[in-house]
Amino acid sequence: MKQIKRADLHMHSTFSDGVEEPEELVIRAKNNGVELISLTDHDETGGLERMKAAAAQQGLQFVNGVEISADYGEVSIHVVGLDFDPEDEMLQALLGRIRANRFERAVQMAEKLERLGMKGVWEGVLEIVTNPRLIGRPHFAAWLAQNGYVEDYNASFSKYLSRGKPGYVERAKTSIHEATSAILKAKGIPVLAHPGRYKLNEWEFDSMFKEFTEAGGHAIEVTTGSHTPGQNLLFCDFAQSRNLWASTGSDFHRSMNRCEPGLQGDLPRTVEPVWNHFRAS
């Protein structure tokens, strides 16, 4: 792989909860000077071939990606997989199980909201989602706000969708070890996504990170649209001090949300870029 100055290895398309097609993401990334891209849809690899073809057409380097939903206790943790074989049976079995669990949870949430007297919940949410297999609480929150059951999107969670509220349904758990092991089995690189977002104290974070590294994880996102500038600096230092490979990504879903593709902040020269360890390099 040639020398890379700017990469974006974390973004979402209409195949999960993004609003743009893979081809549109490639154009956005190229316009922002990105040279290496990945598509990391939630628990879904269906958009990879289209992203790969579009990247080739625009002269960008591409690597396979996915963002796997995992858990540490009651905290949702995301593990990005990069440069893996998307046909690997173990990986696809895990992704299929997560999608099936997510769909069943969504059905149960719709039923609970219907029992509260709301009409047309399921049909309404289906009009919002871009991938019916990946319905989540954000889609229900948008529907509740659009139909006047709450004053705004955030109020949907505080009134109906958070743990202990009348529309909440517990999600099926996937361990960090399961997610990391599946990526490794597919000959990929597991990356701990946006570490600054997790609501963990220092001891809990160290314990979670130990689980990730003991499962074989050796890379972490350090510059990401999900971080503040201060967190970008903090996790650059974290990667350097622990000899971790560093990844970077906008976590782009839609315009006016976090940052545009490639504009999350470039990796400093003091860290080891994860792409130095891609099989294609």
Order of alpha helices (4+ residues) and beta strands (2+ residues): beta-alpha-beta-alpha-beta-beta-alpha-alpha-alpha-alpha-alpha-beta-alpha-beta-alpha-beta-beta
